[in-house]
């Protein structure tokens, strides 16, 4: 059984419920999905890869 994940919207979305943006779920890895299609595809990143991404911005 898949563990329930908590998702949060990007701070760049302005926080509006109907805004188009990405959502991220952080745990031992980082999952990223399109907020308009939450049941669609999900990108999975290791915690090290996600940290490298954040530091490169």
ChimeraX commands (.cxc) that place a marker at each C-alpha (Angstrom):
marker #1 position 0.00,0.00,0.00 radius 0.5
marker #1 position 1.30,3.45,-0.94 radius 0.5
marker #1 position 1.92,5.85,1.93 radius 0.5
marker #1 position -0.24,8.99,1.89 radius 0.5
marker #1 position 1.87,12.02,0.96 radius 0.5
marker #1 position 1.39,15.69,1.82 radius 0.5
marker #1 position 1.61,18.03,-1.19 radius 0.5
marker #1 position 2.26,21.77,-1.22 radius 0.5
marker #1 position 2.13,24.26,-4.05 radius 0.5
marker #1 position 5.10,26.23,-5.25 radius 0.5
marker #1 position 5.52,29.59,-3.57 radius 0.5
marker #1 position 5.79,31.06,-7.08 radius 0.5
marker #1 position 2.12,30.22,-7.75 radius 0.5
marker #1 position 0.89,33.04,-5.55 radius 0.5
marker #1 position -0.94,30.55,-3.35 radius 0.5
marker #1 position -4.27,30.75,-5.20 radius 0.5
marker #1 position -6.25,27.50,-5.31 radius 0.5
marker #1 position -6.95,27.74,-9.05 radius 0.5
marker #1 position -3.45,28.82,-10.12 radius 0.5
marker #1 position -1.35,26.70,-12.50 radius 0.5
marker #1 position 1.80,25.48,-10.87 radius 0.5
marker #1 position 3.69,22.49,-9.60 radius 0.5
marker #1 position 3.29,20.75,-6.28 radius 0.5
marker #1 position 6.01,19.02,-4.29 radius 0.5
marker #1 position 5.90,16.31,-1.64 radius 0.5
marker #1 position 9.02,15.93,0.47 radius 0.5
marker #1 position 9.87,12.82,2.45 radius 0.5
marker #1 position 12.92,10.61,1.98 radius 0.5
marker #1 position 12.65,11.74,-1.66 radius 0.5
marker #1 position 11.00,14.58,-3.57 radius 0.5
marker #1 position 7.96,14.04,-5.76 radius 0.5
marker #1 position 6.84,16.75,-8.20 radius 0.5
marker #1 position 3.51,16.88,-10.05 radius 0.5
marker #1 position 1.35,19.26,-12.07 radius 0.5
marker #1 position -1.31,20.82,-9.82 radius 0.5
marker #1 position -3.83,20.82,-12.69 radius 0.5
marker #1 position -3.48,17.02,-13.07 radius 0.5
marker #1 position -2.67,15.51,-9.66 radius 0.5
marker #1 position -3.49,11.98,-10.82 radius 0.5
marker #1 position -1.14,12.29,-13.79 radius 0.5
marker #1 position 2.57,11.63,-13.95 radius 0.5
marker #1 position 4.93,12.30,-11.06 radius 0.5
marker #1 position 8.65,13.04,-11.24 radius 0.5
marker #1 position 10.73,11.45,-8.48 radius 0.5
marker #1 position 14.04,12.90,-7.29 radius 0.5
marker #1 position 16.42,11.63,-4.63 radius 0.5
marker #1 position 16.88,13.96,-1.67 radius 0.5
marker #1 position 20.45,14.70,-2.87 radius 0.5
marker #1 position 19.25,15.59,-6.38 radius 0.5
marker #1 position 16.49,17.82,-4.97 radius 0.5
marker #1 position 18.99,19.60,-2.71 radius 0.5
marker #1 position 21.31,20.17,-5.70 radius 0.5
marker #1 position 18.39,21.62,-7.66 radius 0.5
marker #1 position 17.50,24.04,-4.85 radius 0.5
marker #1 position 21.10,25.15,-4.43 radius 0.5
marker #1 position 21.52,25.80,-8.16 radius 0.5
marker #1 position 18.68,28.34,-8.33 radius 0.5
marker link #1:1,2 radius 0.2
marker link #1:2,3 radius 0.2
marker link #1:3,4 radius 0.2
marker link #1:4,5 radius 0.2
marker link #1:5,6 radius 0.2
marker link #1:6,7 radius 0.2
marker link #1:7,8 radius 0.2
marker link #1:8,9 radius 0.2
marker link #1:9,10 radius 0.2
marker link #1:10,11 radius 0.2
marker link #1:11,12 radius 0.2
marker link #1:12,13 radius 0.2
marker link #1:13,14 radius 0.2
marker link #1:14,15 radius 0.2
marker link #1:15,16 radius 0.2
marker link #1:16,17 radius 0.2
marker link #1:17,18 radius 0.2
marker link #1:18,19 radius 0.2
marker link #1:19,20 radius 0.2
marker link #1:20,21 radius 0.2
marker link #1:21,22 radius 0.2
marker link #1:22,23 radius 0.2
marker link #1:23,24 radius 0.2
marker link #1:24,25 radius 0.2
marker link #1:25,26 radius 0.2
marker link #1:26,27 radius 0.2
marker link #1:27,28 radius 0.2
marker link #1:28,29 radius 0.2
marker link #1:29,30 radius 0.2
marker link #1:30,31 radius 0.2
marker link #1:31,32 radius 0.2
marker link #1:32,33 radius 0.2
marker link #1:33,34 radius 0.2
marker link #1:34,35 radius 0.2
marker link #1:35,36 radius 0.2
marker link #1:36,37 radius 0.2
marker link #1:37,38 radius 0.2
marker link #1:38,39 radius 0.2
marker link #1:39,40 radius 0.2
marker link #1:40,41 radius 0.2
marker link #1:41,42 radius 0.2
marker link #1:42,43 radius 0.2
marker link #1:43,44 radius 0.2
marker link #1:44,45 radius 0.2
marker link #1:45,46 radius 0.2
marker link #1:46,47 radius 0.2
marker link #1:47,48 radius 0.2
marker link #1:48,49 radius 0.2
marker link #1:49,50 radius 0.2
marker link #1:50,51 radius 0.2
marker link #1:51,52 radius 0.2
marker link #1:52,53 radius 0.2
marker link #1:53,54 radius 0.2
marker link #1:54,55 radius 0.2
marker link #1:55,56 radius 0.2
marker link #1:56,57 radius 0.2
view
